[in-house]
Amino acid sequence: MSIHDKHIEVIVRQMLRRVTIIDSGSTEFLPGSLIDRAEFEAENRRVVAEGGEPAAGRPVLMGITKASLATDSWLSAASFQETTRVLTDAAINCRSDKLNGLKENVIIGKLIPAGTGIARYRNIQVQPTEEARAAAYTIPSYEDQYYSPDFGQATGAAVPLDDYGYGDYR
């Protein structure tokens, strides 16, 4: 059994997910703090757009265990290792879990955010186009489908039976 390259890439990406702040620039990051790479890049883009100086940071290579415990989801981290420490830390710091990942949604028995479980697919409302609506609600013509042209003009209207005599049929 071997591990595919794409799995190695995912693991390495998780291990390199954190950045140590060297210079805070115009951001509110503190030098020496460990920040998520996505948050670091988003904050730098915001500061540069406002004309400020971006923060400088250095990628940190974390071990697999440490990277798993340093996740934003305390519920996911608690299910991995050091459960008591993770739960205590989450309680002391009043952390909440946004339940964005697969693992934490499986733990609580909620629909996973993948495939049709993604909110934009669950809450979708489809409205038919005018062409589809017109095609769905058309009344078929008797001339086109049911009777030959020799039969005469068909309107689909009810035939008034009161005009006919029933003399012999009663």
Secondary structure, DSSP 8 states (H G I E B T S, - for coil): ----HHHHHHHHHHHT-EEEEEE-TTSS--TT-EEEHHHHHHHHHHHHHTT----EEEEE---HHHHHHTSS-HHHHHTTS-HHHHHHHHHHTT------SHHHHHHHT---SSGGGSHHHHT------HHHHHHHT----HHHHTS-GGG---------GGGS--GGG-
